[in-house]
């Protein structure tokens, strides 16, 4: 399914682990593709077609490619998936969170 959320990352990477946790806790249907950075898989042409910078993690979903740090990923996920927003941005915490935005 081309519209399915795909997370490309490496378990050794803390951002990848954080995204895996959020996606699993939120119940979002996604596919995980391990990109082995120790063997240099992130520098190979197949991965660079997905993310030209070679950085991990990367999220693809339909025609979207999300490249960037955790803030970028979490902003995308909360706006694209209400389940993530419901888990990370719960009503009782909105006032406190909004003070920091």
Secondary structure as the mmCIF struct_conf table of DSSP 4:
data_model
#
loop_
_struct_conf.conf_type_id
_struct_conf.id
_struct_conf.beg_label_comp_id
_struct_conf.beg_label_asym_id
_struct_conf.beg_label_seq_id
_struct_conf.end_label_comp_id
_struct_conf.end_label_asym_id
_struct_conf.end_label_seq_id
TURN_TY1_P TURN_TY1_P1 UNK A 2 UNK A 3
BEND BEND1 UNK A 4 UNK A 4
STRN STRN1 UNK A 5 UNK A 9
TURN_TY1_P TURN_TY1_P2 UNK A 11 UNK A 12
BEND BEND2 UNK A 13 UNK A 13
HELX_RH_AL_P HELX_RH_AL_P1 UNK A 14 UNK A 26
TURN_TY1_P TURN_TY1_P3 UNK A 27 UNK A 27
STRN STRN2 UNK A 30 UNK A 34
TURN_TY1_P TURN_TY1_P4 UNK A 37 UNK A 40
HELX_RH_3T_P HELX_RH_3T_P1 UNK A 41 UNK A 43
BEND BEND3 UNK A 44 UNK A 44
HELX_RH_AL_P HELX_RH_AL_P2 UNK A 45 UNK A 48
TURN_TY1_P TURN_TY1_P5 UNK A 49 UNK A 50
TURN_TY1_P TURN_TY1_P6 UNK A 52 UNK A 53
BEND BEND4 UNK A 56 UNK A 56
STRN STRN3 UNK A 58 UNK A 61
TURN_TY1_P TURN_TY1_P7 UNK A 62 UNK A 63
STRN STRN4 UNK A 64 UNK A 67
BEND BEND5 UNK A 68 UNK A 68
HELX_RH_AL_P HELX_RH_AL_P3 UNK A 70 UNK A 80
HELX_RH_AL_P HELX_RH_AL_P4 UNK A 82 UNK A 88
BEND BEND6 UNK A 89 UNK A 89
HELX_RH_3T_P HELX_RH_3T_P2 UNK A 91 UNK A 93
HELX_RH_AL_P HELX_RH_AL_P5 UNK A 94 UNK A 98
TURN_TY1_P TURN_TY1_P8 UNK A 99 UNK A 100
#
